[in-house]
Amino acid sequence: MKTSKHRFVYYYLPAIVYAVGIFVLSSIPGLAPPVVGFRFSDKFYHFLEFFGFGFVLLRAFANSDSTLLSSRSLESTAVLGSLYALSDELHQYFVPNREMEFWDFLADAVGILTVCLIWWGFRRLKKNPGGLEKR
């Protein structure tokens, strides 16, 4: 069994550092992602950023000492991750040359929910190695 200090460093710290990183990037006035040459590429970056955040957040919740968080890690990640995405967009409203956009929030939330869906699918497969169709 891991000690509380090891658990914090291994599970919780990555989620905290990731959240702080998102906040710092969102605080840079006029920051724009590199253009990759397809329409809505900025939404793709939002999706990727919050897909990563969703992963470290879900990993932290799934390994939490709190029975409530660990037993409801998917729901906790979906709700709290989406709320953080919303707060990130609200924060950008106050940053010069940045905008608060509903579609950015939606891309963020889809990134979080995609991680949850993948995690759920793997968990189902682990419980039922024969496939998802069997009940």
Secondary structure, DSSP 8 states (H G I E B T S, - for coil): ---HHHHIIIIIHHHHHHHHHHHHHHTSTT------SSTTHHHHHHHHHHHHHHHHHHHHHHT-S-HHHHHTHHHHHHHHHHHHHHHHHHHHHTSTT----HHHHHHHHHHHHHHHHHHHHHHHHHH-TT-SS--
